[in-house]
Structures are given as structure tokens and as C-alpha cells.
């Protein structure tokens, strides 16, 4: 099962959008699945407000965990992390028409997609840009 399929499977098991994406990349991030699940929970349903899509928020979590040097005294990786997130955010928006949950799920959105499709898009973008797959 690839990460896109795993993320969809997790969503069908009751994980929210952010948890589904973030947890499907745990091994890539070197992160504990339970901790990742707990950290991502508040990002689901557009941070509980139908704001920024949970799948987009999860991309930011994965990018930070993968790229950050973790240097608490002299961090040096912010620019690289921000540049990657800018690329992912822009492409997600181009593909889906928005990064805002309420807009993505609006009945008036001609490009409306299911949460599973948005989760798969986020996983594909991370594989493509972050991992070069």
C-alpha cells in the first residue's frame, strides 16, 4: 500500500484529514504514530473551523519534521522549510482551487472534491516534492 492509499485507509478508519496525511508519513518523519496522531488532531476539519484544510496543515507538519534541523540554539532550516511549503501550498491550491476547507467543500464549488481526494492530493504532493518520488 502506498502512502496515498494508506492515508485514505486511515481516513476511512476514522482519522481526520490531517491525521490521515501526517500518520501516513510517520516513518518518513521518524515520528511516533501516536504522538503524530495527537498533534494532528486539532488540525482536522480546517482546524475545527473549516479554515485551512487539514490535509494542507498536515503537509506543513510533515515538511517541518522532514526538513527542520531541530537546532533549538541556532535554527538554520526555516527558509528551506518555508520554500517547500510555499511550493506545496501553491500546487495544492492550483489543483483544487483553494486551501480553505469551507471553500473546498462548498456546494457552489465546481471543482468540489471529497476529503479522500484532498488527502490523496496532499500525499502525492509530499511524495513528489519532498521525497522526489
Rosetta silent file (secondary structure, phi, psi, omega in degrees, C-alpha in Angstrom):
SEQUENCE: XXXXXXXXXXXXXXXXXXXXXXXXXXXXXXXXXXXXXXXXXXXXXXXXXXXXXXXXXXXXXXXXXXXXXXXXXXXXXXXXXXXXXXXXXXXXXXXXXXXXXXXXXXXXXXXXXXXXXXXXXXXXXXXXXXXXX
SCORE:     score description
SCORE:     0.000 S_00000001
   1 L     0.000  126.261  177.542    0.000    0.000    0.000 S_00000001
   2 L   -80.794  174.157 -176.281    1.483    3.383   -0.976 S_00000001
   3 H   -63.262  -36.279  178.273    1.136    6.495    1.219 S_00000001
   4 H   -61.460  -45.657  178.496   -1.823    7.812   -0.777 S_00000001
   5 H   -67.970  -39.475  179.209   -3.685    4.539   -0.223 S_00000001
   6 H   -63.615  -43.048  179.499   -2.596    4.375    3.406 S_00000001
   7 H   -62.019  -42.204  178.226   -3.847    7.921    4.060 S_00000001
   8 H   -64.757  -42.334  177.602   -7.219    7.076    2.509 S_00000001
   9 H   -58.872  -46.229  179.629   -7.394    3.863    4.545 S_00000001
  10 H   -61.614  -40.012  178.871   -6.683    5.796    7.764 S_00000001
  11 H   -62.278  -41.495  178.990   -9.394    8.324    6.901 S_00000001
  12 H   -67.764  -19.959  177.772  -11.890    5.516    6.426 S_00000001
  13 L   -86.535   -1.749  177.195  -10.851    4.221    9.875 S_00000001
  14 L   109.244   -0.813  174.932  -11.931    7.499   11.473 S_00000001
  15 L   -69.543  147.119  174.633   -8.756    9.580   11.341 S_00000001
  16 L   -78.564  176.749 -175.542   -9.363   13.193   10.357 S_00000001
  17 H   -58.546  -45.095 -179.076   -7.773   14.635    7.201 S_00000001
  18 H   -65.734  -44.403  178.962   -4.682   15.964    8.982 S_00000001
  19 H   -62.829  -39.604 -178.435   -4.138   12.758   10.933 S_00000001
  20 H   -60.976  -46.670 -179.812   -4.573   10.674    7.794 S_00000001
  21 H   -71.055  -52.406 -175.738   -1.859   12.531    5.881 S_00000001
  22 H   -60.300  -44.890 -177.832    0.564   13.053    8.769 S_00000001
  23 H   -69.362  -25.773  177.375    0.334    9.485   10.069 S_00000001
  24 H   -73.495  -11.279  177.959    0.904    8.021    6.626 S_00000001
  25 L  -111.097   11.448 -177.598    4.315    9.769    6.659 S_00000001
  26 H   -53.295  -46.914 -177.836    5.359    8.805   10.229 S_00000001
  27 H   -65.553  -32.367  178.317    8.161    6.517    9.090 S_00000001
  28 H   -68.785  -38.080 -178.406    9.478    9.214    6.717 S_00000001
  29 H   -82.609  -13.691 -173.966    9.490   11.766    9.534 S_00000001
  30 L    69.179   34.455 -174.494   10.921    9.336   12.076 S_00000001
  31 L  -111.484  149.727  176.294    7.894   10.138   14.238 S_00000001
  32 L   -72.519  128.157 -177.746    5.851    8.073   16.634 S_00000001
  33 H   -58.380  -40.410 -178.652    2.369    7.376   15.177 S_00000001
  34 H   -66.506  -42.589  178.344    0.506    8.031   18.439 S_00000001
  35 H   -64.763  -43.524  178.623    2.243   11.381   19.005 S_00000001
  36 H   -61.260  -44.849  177.619    1.669   12.372   15.389 S_00000001
  37 H   -56.449  -46.835 -178.220   -1.998   11.384   15.661 S_00000001
  38 H   -66.956  -42.914  179.870   -2.399   13.501   18.797 S_00000001
  39 H   -65.145  -35.414 -175.967   -0.555   16.530   17.368 S_00000001
  40 H   -81.583  -16.094 -172.640   -2.569   16.462   14.134 S_00000001
  41 H   -56.157  -42.326 -178.457   -5.991   16.103   15.750 S_00000001
  42 H   -70.369  -10.774 -179.678   -6.611   19.836   16.193 S_00000001
  43 H   -90.133  -10.501  179.932   -5.872   20.486   12.519 S_00000001
  44 H   -68.258  159.890  179.759   -8.786   18.386   11.247 S_00000001
  45 H    54.057   41.566  179.057  -11.954   19.961    9.841 S_00000001
  46 H    59.405   50.340 -175.944   -9.934   23.028    8.905 S_00000001
  47 H    59.872   33.863  178.158   -8.652   23.494   12.468 S_00000001
  48 H    74.635    2.575 -175.395  -12.183   22.812   13.658 S_00000001
  49 H  -127.331    6.747 -173.111  -13.429   25.945   11.897 S_00000001
  50 H    61.027   32.176  174.744  -13.400   24.904    8.236 S_00000001
  51 L   -84.604 -130.282 -179.277  -10.350   27.159    7.807 S_00000001
  52 E   -57.554  128.050 -179.294   -7.123   25.830    6.293 S_00000001
  53 L   -50.469  135.585  179.177   -7.698   22.291    5.008 S_00000001
  54 H   -59.288  -33.840  178.525   -6.416   19.626    7.401 S_00000001
  55 H   -66.189  -35.121  177.301   -4.549   17.902    4.569 S_00000001
  56 H   -70.185  -44.052  177.292   -2.664   21.154    3.910 S_00000001
  57 H   -59.217  -40.115  179.042   -1.881   21.589    7.613 S_00000001
  58 H   -65.233  -35.863  176.529   -0.563   18.030    7.682 S_00000001
  59 H   -58.934  -41.267  179.291    1.722   18.805    4.742 S_00000001
  60 H   -63.344  -40.158  177.905    3.245   21.582    6.870 S_00000001
  61 H   -62.401  -46.115 -178.731    3.748   19.157    9.766 S_00000001
  62 H   -64.691  -44.135  178.819    5.457   16.601    7.531 S_00000001
  63 H   -59.277  -47.395  179.339    7.646   19.238    5.879 S_00000001
  64 H   -60.893  -43.640 -179.688    8.766   20.586    9.247 S_00000001
  65 H   -67.513  -32.153 -177.803    9.540   17.149   10.612 S_00000001
  66 H   -83.433  -40.685 -172.316   11.485   16.165    7.495 S_00000001
  67 H   -93.629  -36.115 -174.360   13.398   19.377    6.753 S_00000001
  68 L   -56.932  139.553  177.016   13.934   21.079   10.115 S_00000001
  69 L   -79.977  -11.616  178.173   17.379   20.703   11.616 S_00000001
  70 L    67.882   14.039 -177.914   15.824   20.688   15.096 S_00000001
  71 L   -81.645  102.801 -177.261   18.563   23.012   16.309 S_00000001
  72 L   -71.071  -23.866 -177.968   16.978   24.865   19.227 S_00000001
  73 L   -86.740  -35.763 -177.686   20.009   27.109   19.714 S_00000001
  74 L  -149.933   72.467 -178.489   20.618   28.228   16.129 S_00000001
  75 L   -62.423  137.058 -176.399   17.946   27.050   13.682 S_00000001
  76 L  -125.489    1.121 -170.485   19.103   27.221   10.081 S_00000001
  77 L  -108.263    6.027 -176.264   16.399   25.461    8.067 S_00000001
  78 H   -59.150  -46.829 -177.575   13.428   27.853    8.189 S_00000001
  79 H   -60.208  -42.979  179.578   13.944   29.277    4.697 S_00000001
  80 H   -64.515  -41.896  179.114   14.191   25.806    3.157 S_00000001
  81 H   -64.711  -46.104  179.859   11.105   24.662    5.052 S_00000001
  82 H   -63.190  -40.484  179.712    9.099   27.752    4.065 S_00000001
  83 H   -63.337  -41.293  178.383   10.130   27.413    0.407 S_00000001
  84 H   -65.914  -42.704 -179.337    8.979   23.801    0.321 S_00000001
  85 H   -66.237  -36.525  177.268    5.690   24.666    1.992 S_00000001
  86 H   -61.122  -43.292  179.381    5.127   27.547   -0.433 S_00000001
  87 H   -63.642  -47.126 -179.426    5.586   25.159   -3.362 S_00000001
  88 H   -63.849  -45.461 -178.840    3.229   22.539   -1.875 S_00000001
  89 H   -59.611  -47.811 -177.975    0.603   25.114   -0.879 S_00000001
  90 H   -62.788  -45.304 -178.755    0.608   26.728   -4.319 S_00000001
  91 H   -68.037  -39.373  176.742    0.318   23.442   -6.195 S_00000001
  92 H   -59.753  -44.062  179.810   -2.447   22.161   -3.884 S_00000001
  93 H   -65.101  -41.628  178.275   -4.331   25.403   -4.481 S_00000001
  94 H   -62.163  -41.723 -178.260   -3.816   25.216   -8.262 S_00000001
  95 H   -70.804  -41.691 -169.912   -5.104   21.639   -8.374 S_00000001
  96 H  -106.853   -8.386  177.224   -8.052   22.099   -6.011 S_00000001
  97 L    87.330   -8.662 -179.642   -8.967   25.775   -6.386 S_00000001
  98 L  -170.882  169.621  170.414   -8.428   26.616   -2.715 S_00000001
  99 L  -122.016    6.594 -176.826   -6.713   25.574    0.511 S_00000001
 100 E  -100.013  124.094 -176.802   -9.678   26.532    2.695 S_00000001
 101 H   -52.042  -49.211 -177.408  -11.890   23.687    3.891 S_00000001
 102 H   -59.712  -39.406  178.997  -15.144   25.683    3.645 S_00000001
 103 H   -72.447  -40.667 -179.822  -14.372   26.675    0.050 S_00000001
 104 H   -64.330  -32.820 -175.968  -13.211   23.191   -0.933 S_00000001
 105 H   -98.369   -0.817 -177.928  -16.390   21.636    0.471 S_00000001
 106 L   -62.921  137.467  178.334  -18.826   24.341   -0.712 S_00000001
 107 L   -66.009  -19.640  178.809  -21.734   23.109   -2.785 S_00000001
 108 L   -85.414   -1.854 -178.721  -21.082   26.072   -5.076 S_00000001
 109 L   -83.809  113.687  179.616  -17.553   24.871   -5.855 S_00000001
 110 L   -68.054  -18.938 -178.991  -17.484   23.424   -9.389 S_00000001
 111 L  -103.606   19.400 -175.196  -14.162   21.732   -8.542 S_00000001
 112 L   -56.339  134.049 -179.690  -15.503   20.197   -5.308 S_00000001
 113 L  -129.763  159.059  177.107  -13.667   17.055   -4.203 S_00000001
 114 L   -73.895  161.924  175.230  -14.098   14.561   -1.408 S_00000001
 115 H   -59.129  -38.757  178.158  -11.865   14.650    1.652 S_00000001
 116 H   -58.851  -41.255  179.171  -10.313   11.400    0.400 S_00000001
 117 H   -66.254  -37.545  178.956   -9.351   13.098   -2.868 S_00000001
 118 H   -70.048  -38.717  176.286   -7.821   16.056   -0.993 S_00000001
 119 H   -62.527  -45.223  179.076   -5.924   13.704    1.325 S_00000001
 120 H   -62.952  -39.825  178.221   -4.599   11.792   -1.687 S_00000001
 121 H   -60.639  -46.812 -179.611   -3.552   15.043   -3.350 S_00000001
 122 H   -61.472  -43.698  179.597   -1.583   16.099   -0.251 S_00000001
 123 H   -63.948  -41.958  178.499    0.135   12.701   -0.022 S_00000001
 124 H   -63.212  -42.331  179.972    1.027   12.787   -3.729 S_00000001
 125 H   -64.824  -40.677  177.461    2.462   16.296   -3.455 S_00000001
 126 H   -64.181  -43.992  177.754    4.599   15.326   -0.460 S_00000001
 127 H   -60.125  -44.321 -176.079    5.881   12.253   -2.278 S_00000001
 128 H   -67.347  -53.005 -171.203    6.627   14.308   -5.398 S_00000001
 129 H   -91.203  -37.753 -176.537    8.248   17.399   -3.907 S_00000001
 130 H   -84.424  -38.539 -175.563    9.555   16.363   -0.505 S_00000001
 131 L  -105.885  -10.497  179.278   10.665   12.834   -1.299 S_00000001
 132 L    67.368   31.629 -179.418   11.222   13.105   -5.063 S_00000001
 133 L   -97.136    0.000    0.000    9.095   10.039   -5.820 S_00000001
